[in-house]
Amino acid sequence: MGYSKPEEILEITVGNGVKKVKYPTGQTMILGFEAGAFIALGYLLFIRVTATLSPNLEGLSSLIGASVFPIGLILTLLAGGELLTGNMMTVPLARMANKVSTRQVFFNWILVSISNFAGAIFVAYFFGHLVGLTETAPYLMKTISIAEHKLEASFIQAFISGIGCNWLVAAAVWLSYGANDLAGKVAGIWFPTMTFVAIGFQHVVANMFVIPAAIFAGHFTWLEYVDNFIPVFLGNAVGGTIFIAMAYWYAYRKNEPPYSKANVIKSMEKVG
């Protein structure tokens, strides 16, 4: 199972960040829709697996649900997708290397946010609401319970929870870039993702599914969702940009110079 050194992962990640901002808008939107749907399907699987378990097995239930949720990030990173939380680490790192502009970073985040929301809402409405996968007993109660737990968090609680979430999710993306084979990438994605879900940290794209699913079932309001979206988005941004991208940039960047044109081309070829 081959694995790259952290210094090499840094170069690979910068190359990925450059590639992401250079995608045509249509390609970004399609891949963003896929990623939003994949994360939503992972959360739907979580609900379907855990809703029927006894309340006395709450700890075990969380672990079982957390162990199946990573399928969403695995599909995103290996099958193809543009996920906001991953881009909150990858694209800013390319900015720190002076390979993309600040405008490109925020424009990418906007496009991916919109397309992730479209994918997640699609799953919540068509599979959760119309098919009824989140609106029949006992799945409805589980969906409402999860959404209520997220919405009852204060602004600062949701913000800090968002930091913890994307610290782990961005680490999962980082590890997947460092693995040289499929099994290594799956393992690298699986464990950090499982950890954030088991702890209960808030993920902005996952919330794009579970909270609207509860809203479609007649519970909560879109205004309540917006009040949750803002702090979780900001927390996820801090977790990915500062706690992974900036931390590893200062820890592993080269001194002479950090990234030559030849190095960026080489890292992009390695990614591709």
SVG drawing of the C-alpha trace seen along z (x, -y; Angstrom):
<svg xmlns="http://www.w3.org/2000/svg" viewBox="-46 -38 62 40">
<polyline fill="none" stroke="black" stroke-width="0.4" points="0.0,0.0 2.0,-3.0 1.8,-6.4 3.3,-9.8 5.2,-11.8 3.4,-14.9 5.7,-17.2 4.6,-15.3 0.9,-15.5 1.3,-19.2 2.4,-19.4 -0.4,-17.1 -3.0,-19.1 -1.8,-22.4 -2.0,-20.8 -5.5,-19.7 -6.5,-23.2 -5.2,-24.7 -7.2,-22.1 -10.4,-22.8 -10.5,-26.5 -9.7,-25.9 -12.7,-23.6 -15.4,-25.1 -18.4,-26.3 -20.6,-23.5 -18.2,-20.8 -17.9,-22.2 -21.7,-22.4 -22.2,-18.8 -19.5,-17.5 -20.8,-19.6 -24.3,-18.1 -22.9,-14.6 -21.0,-15.3 -24.0,-16.8 -26.1,-13.8 -23.4,-11.3 -23.1,-12.9 -26.9,-12.9 -27.1,-9.3 -24.5,-8.5 -26.6,-10.3 -29.8,-8.5 -28.0,-5.2 -27.1,-6.4 -30.7,-7.0 -32.0,-3.8 -29.4,-1.7 -29.7,-3.3 -33.4,-4.2 -34.5,-0.7 -31.9,-0.1 -32.9,-0.2 -32.5,-3.5 -30.5,-1.5 -27.8,-1.0 -27.3,-4.7 -23.5,-4.5 -23.4,-1.4 -26.0,-3.0 -23.8,-6.0 -20.8,-3.9 -22.7,-1.7 -24.2,-4.8 -20.8,-6.5 -19.2,-3.4 -21.5,-3.6 -21.7,-7.3 -18.2,-7.6 -19.5,-6.0 -20.6,-9.6 -17.0,-11.0 -15.5,-7.8 -17.8,-8.2 -17.0,-11.9 -13.2,-11.5 -12.9,-8.3 -15.8,-8.4 -15.7,-12.1 -17.2,-15.1 -16.6,-18.6 -17.4,-18.9 -17.4,-22.2 -15.7,-21.0 -12.9,-19.4 -12.5,-22.6 -12.3,-24.6 -8.9,-23.0 -7.6,-22.3 -8.3,-25.6 -7.1,-27.9 -3.8,-25.9 -3.3,-26.6 -3.9,-30.3 -1.3,-30.1 1.1,-28.9 0.2,-31.9 -1.2,-29.7 -4.8,-30.9 -6.4,-34.2 -8.6,-35.0 -11.4,-35.7 -11.0,-32.3 -11.2,-30.7 -14.5,-32.4 -16.0,-31.9 -15.2,-28.2 -16.8,-28.0 -20.0,-29.7 -20.4,-27.4 -19.8,-24.3 -22.1,-25.5 -24.9,-26.0 -24.4,-22.7 -23.9,-20.7 -27.2,-22.1 -28.9,-21.1 -27.6,-17.5 -28.5,-17.2 -32.0,-18.7 -32.6,-16.4 -32.0,-13.3 -34.0,-14.9 -37.0,-15.7 -37.2,-12.8 -35.9,-9.9 -36.7,-11.2 -40.0,-13.0 -41.6,-11.5 -40.4,-7.9 -40.9,-8.3 -37.5,-7.0 -37.3,-9.7 -41.0,-10.1 -42.2,-6.7 -41.8,-5.3 -39.3,-4.9 -37.2,-6.8 -39.2,-10.1 -38.5,-10.3 -34.8,-9.7 -34.6,-12.4 -36.4,-14.9 -34.3,-14.0 -31.1,-14.6 -32.3,-17.8 -33.5,-19.1 -30.2,-18.4 -28.4,-20.4 -30.8,-23.3 -30.8,-23.6 -27.1,-24.4 -26.2,-28.0 -24.3,-30.0 -21.0,-29.5 -21.7,-25.8 -22.5,-25.2 -19.4,-27.2 -17.0,-25.3 -18.7,-22.0 -18.1,-23.0 -14.4,-23.5 -14.1,-20.0 -16.0,-18.5 -13.9,-19.9 -10.6,-19.5 -11.4,-15.7 -12.9,-15.8 -10.1,-17.9 -7.7,-15.4 -9.5,-12.6 -9.1,-14.4 -5.4,-15.0 -4.9,-11.3 -6.7,-10.2 -4.4,-12.4 -1.4,-10.8 -2.5,-7.2 -1.3,-5.6 -3.9,-2.8 -7.6,-2.4 -7.5,-0.5 -5.3,-3.1 -7.5,-5.9 -10.6,-4.2 -8.9,-3.6 -7.6,-7.2 -11.1,-8.6 -13.0,-6.1 -11.6,-6.6 -11.5,-10.5 -15.0,-10.7 -16.3,-8.0 -14.8,-9.9 -16.5,-13.2 -19.9,-11.5 -19.6,-9.4 -18.7,-12.5 -21.6,-14.5 -19.8,-17.4 -21.8,-19.5 -21.0,-19.2 -22.5,-22.0 -23.3,-19.7 -24.7,-16.8 -27.0,-19.4 -28.1,-20.4 -29.8,-17.0 -31.0,-16.2 -32.5,-19.5 -34.4,-20.0 -35.6,-16.4 -37.2,-17.3 -38.6,-20.5 -40.2,-18.6 -41.8,-16.4 -43.5,-19.5 -41.1,-20.2 -38.9,-23.3 -38.5,-26.3 -36.2,-27.4 -35.2,-30.4 -34.1,-28.0 -32.0,-26.2 -30.3,-29.5 -29.5,-30.3 -27.7,-26.9 -26.1,-27.1 -24.1,-30.3 -22.2,-29.2 -21.6,-25.7 -20.3,-27.1 -18.0,-29.5 -16.8,-26.7 -16.1,-24.3 -14.2,-27.0 -12.0,-27.6 -11.5,-23.9 -10.3,-23.2 -8.5,-26.4 -6.7,-27.1 -6.4,-23.7 -5.3,-21.7 -4.3,-23.9 -2.5,-26.7 -1.1,-24.4 0.5,-22.0 1.5,-24.9 3.7,-26.4 4.9,-23.0 5.9,-21.5 6.4,-24.2 9.8,-24.4 12.1,-27.3 13.6,-27.8 11.0,-28.6 7.9,-26.9 6.5,-26.1 8.2,-26.6 6.1,-26.3 7.8,-23.0 6.8,-21.7 3.2,-22.6 3.1,-21.0 4.7,-17.9 2.2,-17.7 -0.7,-18.1 0.6,-15.3 0.9,-13.1 -2.7,-13.9 -4.0,-13.2"/>
</svg>
